[in-house]
């Protein structure tokens, strides 16, 4: 089979770009950075024992997380906490922030990080699949860096040798209690059309073409204006609870939060076929359906299959999906996984223990009850 000229040009361009990136990663700067950060984290961990973490400051994007350990205390930071940072902090405190908590306040965050050498700073980066500039700077300016996607994890690990995970992003809009208090809402009759309102990003025309193509068939798929940020938790939950299926078009290889929102509200996500080869889907089980490029032209058959799957499980199946997802795809579980991982790694560093016990997706189950 001959290679078309257009394909050959694309392959050559990708090869050259990849070679250039790999060449940059050989720079001695990264050796110096790794040794400096390893020395600083070792000093910090020997000064304060972080093998048991009881106080955790959470960024606003994690405000609906609740501790799964009764001895642990979460302190929620206001959206603008970097404008007036807290003055009195416990010597063994830990800050767990997402990239969204820092954003435009990056310079203020870096100053705050540098001015609090006794505090552990963890960045959970939910946009590590595409925002390389921000991700690289964040990785350099924290003690532990956690990408939320498998994509670019190797590249970003060069900016922080203490890279954990990846630990994937999850549903964070609602507390577990709120979801259970509104279970009747989730069990009401739903529409057969797929929900698929996405944010528009001009840098990703392939994604925009896919969304526009599906919207020619389903008006419930298209671009929104992020007005969900100004709605109440209940109004947002009502929207998700109206639909049996959810059409997902991601930015590159990341799994958007809407996938987890679909799962935790009992819906059937319809995902791009390349997801099947990614570790991110490990907690999805057999729930999602996967579309090919040709399904964008006529999305009705695969949506009908998803509707049939929803209907075949009846109310008991819906309840089971919600319960299972609350256990595996909710912010409580992954915040707990992060803290357990940091405790374990901190213990390893202070004892010079070199075996990697945490695994790719977080701690093994037998380490969850160590305290």
C-alpha positions as CSV (number, residue, x, y, z in Angstrom):
1,X,0.0,0.0,0.0
2,X,1.4,3.4,-1.0
3,X,1.4,6.3,1.3
4,X,-0.6,9.3,0.0
5,X,1.4,12.5,-0.3
6,X,-0.7,14.3,2.2
7,X,-0.3,11.6,4.8
8,X,3.5,11.5,4.2
9,X,3.6,15.3,4.8
10,X,1.7,15.0,8.0
11,X,3.7,12.0,9.3
12,X,7.0,13.9,8.5
13,X,5.8,17.0,10.3
14,X,4.7,15.1,13.4
15,X,8.0,13.2,13.4
16,X,10.1,16.3,13.2
17,X,8.1,18.1,16.0
18,X,8.4,15.0,18.3
19,X,12.1,14.8,17.6
20,X,12.5,18.5,18.5
21,X,10.5,18.1,21.8
22,X,12.5,15.0,22.7
23,X,15.7,16.9,22.0
24,X,14.7,19.7,24.3
25,X,14.0,17.2,27.1
26,X,17.7,16.2,27.0
27,X,18.7,19.7,28.3
28,X,20.9,19.6,31.5
29,X,18.5,22.1,33.0
30,X,16.2,19.2,33.9
31,X,18.9,17.4,35.8
32,X,19.6,20.4,37.9
33,X,15.9,21.1,38.5
34,X,15.3,17.5,39.6
35,X,18.2,17.5,42.1
36,X,17.2,20.8,43.5
37,X,13.5,19.8,44.0
38,X,14.5,16.4,45.5
39,X,16.8,18.1,48.0
40,X,14.1,20.7,49.0
41,X,11.3,18.1,49.4
42,X,13.6,15.8,51.5
43,X,14.4,18.8,53.8
44,X,10.7,19.7,54.1
45,X,9.7,16.1,54.9
46,X,12.5,15.6,57.4
47,X,11.5,18.8,59.2
48,X,7.9,17.9,59.5
49,X,6.4,14.4,59.6
50,X,3.8,14.2,56.7
51,X,3.3,10.4,56.9
52,X,0.0,11.3,58.7
53,X,-1.8,14.3,57.2
54,X,-4.7,15.7,59.3
55,X,-5.2,19.2,58.0
56,X,-5.8,19.8,54.3
57,X,-6.6,23.2,52.7
58,X,-8.7,22.7,49.6
59,X,-9.0,25.0,46.6
60,X,-12.5,26.2,45.6
61,X,-12.8,23.7,42.8
62,X,-12.6,21.0,45.5
63,X,-15.1,22.6,47.9
64,X,-17.6,19.8,47.6
65,X,-15.1,17.1,48.8
66,X,-15.6,15.6,52.2
67,X,-12.9,13.7,54.1
68,X,-13.2,9.9,54.2
69,X,-11.1,9.7,57.3
70,X,-12.7,11.1,60.5
71,X,-9.3,12.3,61.8
72,X,-8.7,14.4,58.8
73,X,-10.0,18.0,58.5
74,X,-10.7,19.8,55.2
75,X,-10.5,23.6,55.2
76,X,-12.1,25.2,52.2
77,X,-10.3,28.2,50.7
78,X,-12.3,31.1,49.1
79,X,-12.1,31.7,45.4
80,X,-9.9,34.7,45.9
81,X,-7.7,33.4,48.7
82,X,-4.5,34.3,46.8
83,X,-5.5,38.0,47.0
84,X,-5.4,37.8,50.8
85,X,-3.6,34.5,51.7
86,X,-4.0,33.1,55.2
87,X,-1.3,34.2,57.6
88,X,-1.4,31.5,60.3
89,X,-0.9,28.1,59.0
90,X,-0.2,24.8,60.8
91,X,3.4,23.5,60.4
92,X,2.1,20.2,59.0
93,X,-0.6,21.7,56.7
94,X,-1.1,20.6,53.1
95,X,-2.5,22.7,50.3
96,X,-4.4,20.7,47.6
97,X,-5.1,23.0,44.6
98,X,-6.2,22.5,41.0
99,X,-4.8,24.5,38.2
100,X,-8.3,26.2,38.0
101,X,-7.8,27.5,41.6
102,X,-4.6,29.4,40.4
103,X,-5.3,30.5,36.9
104,X,-4.8,34.3,36.4
105,X,-3.3,34.5,39.9
106,X,-0.2,32.4,39.0
107,X,2.4,35.1,40.1
108,X,0.6,35.4,43.5
109,X,0.5,31.7,43.9
110,X,4.2,31.4,43.2
111,X,5.0,34.0,45.8
112,X,2.7,32.2,48.3
113,X,4.4,28.9,47.6
114,X,7.9,30.4,48.1
115,X,6.9,32.2,51.3
116,X,5.6,29.1,53.0
117,X,8.5,26.6,52.9
118,X,7.0,24.4,55.7
119,X,3.7,23.7,54.0
120,X,3.2,20.9,51.4
121,X,1.8,22.1,48.2
122,X,0.1,19.7,45.8
123,X,-1.2,20.7,42.4
124,X,-3.8,18.5,40.8
125,X,-3.7,19.6,37.1
126,X,-7.0,19.1,35.3
127,X,-5.7,20.5,32.0
128,X,-2.4,18.7,31.6
129,X,-3.5,17.3,28.3
130,X,-3.3,20.6,26.4
131,X,-2.1,23.6,28.6
132,X,1.6,22.7,28.5
133,X,2.8,26.2,29.4
134,X,0.7,26.5,32.5
135,X,1.3,22.9,33.5
136,X,5.1,23.1,33.3
137,X,5.2,26.2,35.5
138,X,2.8,24.7,38.0
139,X,4.8,21.5,38.2
140,X,8.0,23.5,38.9
141,X,6.2,25.4,41.7
142,X,4.8,22.8,43.9
143,X,6.1,19.9,46.0
144,X,4.0,17.2,44.3
145,X,2.5,17.5,40.9
146,X,-0.5,15.4,39.8
147,X,-1.6,15.3,36.2
148,X,-5.2,14.4,35.7
149,X,-4.6,12.7,32.3
150,X,-2.2,10.1,31.0
151,X,-1.4,12.3,28.1
152,X,1.9,14.4,28.5
153,X,2.7,12.8,31.9
154,X,6.2,11.8,30.8
155,X,6.9,15.3,29.4
156,X,5.6,17.1,32.5
157,X,7.5,14.8,34.9
158,X,10.7,16.5,33.7
159,X,9.5,19.6,35.5
160,X,8.9,17.8,38.8
161,X,10.5,14.5,39.8
162,X,7.8,14.2,42.5
163,X,5.0,13.5,39.9
164,X,2.2,11.3,41.2
165,X,-0.4,9.5,39.2
166,X,-2.0,10.5,37.0
167,X,-5.0,10.7,39.2
168,X,-8.0,11.4,37.0
169,X,-10.4,14.3,37.4
170,X,-13.9,13.3,38.7
171,X,-17.4,14.6,39.3
172,X,-17.0,17.6,41.7
173,X,-20.2,19.7,41.3
174,X,-22.2,18.0,44.0
175,X,-21.5,16.4,47.4
176,X,-22.4,12.8,47.9
177,X,-25.1,13.8,50.4
178,X,-26.6,16.2,47.9
179,X,-26.8,13.5,45.2
180,X,-28.5,11.1,47.6
181,X,-30.9,13.7,49.0
182,X,-32.0,14.3,45.4
183,X,-32.2,10.7,44.2
184,X,-35.9,11.1,43.3
185,X,-34.9,13.7,40.8
186,X,-32.4,11.3,39.2
187,X,-35.1,8.6,38.9
188,X,-37.6,10.7,37.0
189,X,-38.4,10.1,33.3
190,X,-35.7,11.3,30.8
191,X,-35.4,12.4,27.2
192,X,-34.0,10.2,24.5
193,X,-31.9,13.0,22.8
194,X,-28.2,13.2,24.0
195,X,-27.0,16.1,26.1
196,X,-23.8,17.5,24.7
197,X,-23.3,21.2,25.4
198,X,-19.6,21.9,25.2
199,X,-17.3,24.9,25.7
200,X,-15.9,26.4,22.5
201,X,-12.1,26.4,22.0
202,X,-10.8,28.0,18.8
203,X,-7.5,26.1,19.0
204,X,-9.2,22.7,18.4
205,X,-11.0,23.0,15.0
206,X,-11.3,19.2,14.7
207,X,-13.2,19.0,17.9
208,X,-15.4,21.9,16.8
209,X,-16.1,20.2,13.5
210,X,-17.2,17.1,15.3
211,X,-19.6,19.0,17.7
212,X,-21.1,21.0,14.8
213,X,-21.6,17.8,12.8
214,X,-23.6,16.1,15.5
215,X,-25.5,19.3,16.2
216,X,-27.0,19.0,12.7
217,X,-28.9,16.0,14.0
218,X,-29.4,16.8,17.7
219,X,-30.0,20.4,18.8
220,X,-29.1,19.3,22.3
221,X,-25.5,18.9,21.2
222,X,-23.5,22.1,20.5
223,X,-21.7,25.0,22.1
224,X,-22.7,26.7,25.3
225,X,-21.6,29.9,27.1
226,X,-20.6,28.3,30.5
227,X,-23.8,29.7,32.1
228,X,-23.8,26.5,34.3
229,X,-21.3,28.3,36.5
230,X,-23.9,30.8,37.6
231,X,-26.7,28.3,38.2
232,X,-27.5,26.6,41.5
233,X,-26.3,23.0,42.2
234,X,-29.9,21.9,42.0
235,X,-30.5,23.5,38.6
236,X,-27.4,21.9,37.2
237,X,-28.4,18.5,38.6
238,X,-31.9,18.9,37.0
239,X,-30.3,19.4,33.6
240,X,-28.1,16.3,33.8
241,X,-31.1,14.3,35.1
242,X,-33.2,15.1,32.1
243,X,-31.2,12.9,29.7
244,X,-30.5,9.3,29.2
245,X,-27.4,9.7,27.0
246,X,-24.6,12.2,26.8
247,X,-22.4,12.9,23.7
248,X,-18.8,13.7,24.6
249,X,-16.2,15.3,22.4
250,X,-13.0,15.9,24.4
251,X,-10.1,18.2,24.0
252,X,-7.3,15.9,22.8
253,X,-6.9,12.8,25.1
254,X,-8.3,14.2,28.3
255,X,-11.5,13.0,29.9
256,X,-13.7,16.0,30.5
257,X,-15.7,16.4,33.7
258,X,-18.9,16.0,31.8
259,X,-18.1,12.3,31.4
260,X,-18.1,11.9,35.2
261,X,-21.2,14.0,35.6
262,X,-22.9,11.7,33.1
263,X,-21.9,8.6,35.0
264,X,-22.6,9.9,38.5
265,X,-26.2,10.9,37.4
266,X,-26.8,7.5,35.9
267,X,-26.6,8.4,32.2
268,X,-24.9,6.6,29.4
269,X,-21.9,8.5,28.0
270,X,-21.1,8.2,24.2
271,X,-17.3,8.5,23.9
272,X,-14.8,8.7,21.0
273,X,-13.5,5.3,20.1
274,X,-9.8,6.1,20.9
275,X,-10.8,6.2,24.6
276,X,-11.0,2.4,24.6
277,X,-7.2,2.3,24.5
278,X,-6.7,4.7,27.4
279,X,-6.2,3.9,31.1
280,X,-8.7,6.7,32.0
281,X,-11.6,4.4,31.2
282,X,-10.7,1.8,33.8
283,X,-13.5,2.9,36.2
284,X,-16.1,3.2,33.5
285,X,-16.8,-0.5,33.1
286,X,-19.1,-1.5,30.3
287,X,-21.3,1.5,30.7
288,X,-20.2,3.9,27.8
289,X,-20.7,3.4,24.1
290,X,-17.9,4.4,21.7
291,X,-18.5,6.3,18.5
292,X,-16.4,6.2,15.3
293,X,-15.9,9.2,13.0
294,X,-18.6,7.9,10.7
295,X,-21.1,8.1,13.6
296,X,-20.7,11.9,13.6
297,X,-22.5,12.0,10.3
298,X,-25.5,10.0,11.5
299,X,-25.4,9.8,15.3
300,X,-28.9,8.4,15.6
301,X,-28.1,4.6,15.6
302,X,-25.5,4.8,18.3
303,X,-27.6,7.1,20.4
304,X,-30.5,4.7,20.0
305,X,-28.2,1.9,21.2
306,X,-27.3,4.0,24.2
307,X,-31.0,4.8,24.9
308,X,-31.8,1.0,24.7
309,X,-29.0,0.3,27.1
310,X,-30.4,2.8,29.6
311,X,-33.9,1.5,29.2
312,X,-32.9,-2.2,29.5
313,X,-31.5,-1.6,33.0
314,X,-34.7,-0.2,34.3
315,X,-34.8,1.7,37.5
316,X,-32.7,-0.8,39.4
317,X,-29.9,-0.5,36.8
318,X,-30.1,3.3,37.0
319,X,-29.8,3.2,40.8
320,X,-26.8,0.7,40.6
321,X,-25.0,2.9,38.1
322,X,-25.4,6.0,40.4
323,X,-24.3,4.1,43.5
324,X,-21.3,2.6,41.8
325,X,-20.2,5.9,40.3
326,X,-20.6,7.8,43.6
327,X,-18.1,5.2,45.0
328,X,-15.5,5.5,42.2
329,X,-16.0,8.7,40.2
330,X,-16.7,11.3,42.9
331,X,-14.3,13.9,44.3
332,X,-14.2,12.4,47.8
333,X,-12.6,9.2,46.5
334,X,-9.8,10.9,44.5
335,X,-9.0,13.5,47.1
336,X,-8.6,10.7,49.6
337,X,-6.5,8.8,47.1
338,X,-4.2,11.8,46.7
339,X,-3.7,12.3,50.4
340,X,-3.0,8.6,51.0
341,X,-0.5,8.6,48.1
342,X,1.3,11.7,49.5
343,X,1.4,10.1,53.0
344,X,2.9,7.0,51.6
345,X,5.4,8.8,49.4
346,X,6.4,11.1,52.3
347,X,7.1,8.0,54.4
348,X,9.2,6.5,51.6
349,X,11.3,9.6,51.1
350,X,12.1,10.0,54.8
351,X,13.0,6.3,55.1
352,X,14.8,6.1,51.7
353,X,12.4,3.4,50.7
354,X,12.6,2.9,47.0
355,X,9.9,0.4,46.2
356,X,6.9,1.9,44.4
357,X,3.8,0.8,46.3
358,X,1.2,3.3,45.1
359,X,0.7,1.9,41.6
360,X,-0.3,3.8,38.4
361,X,-3.8,4.8,39.6
362,X,-3.2,5.4,43.3
363,X,-2.7,3.2,46.3
364,X,-3.4,-0.5,46.5
365,X,-6.5,-1.2,48.6
366,X,-4.5,-2.7,51.5
367,X,-2.9,0.7,52.1
368,X,-6.1,2.6,52.5
369,X,-6.5,1.7,56.2
370,X,-3.0,2.2,57.3
371,X,-4.0,4.7,60.1
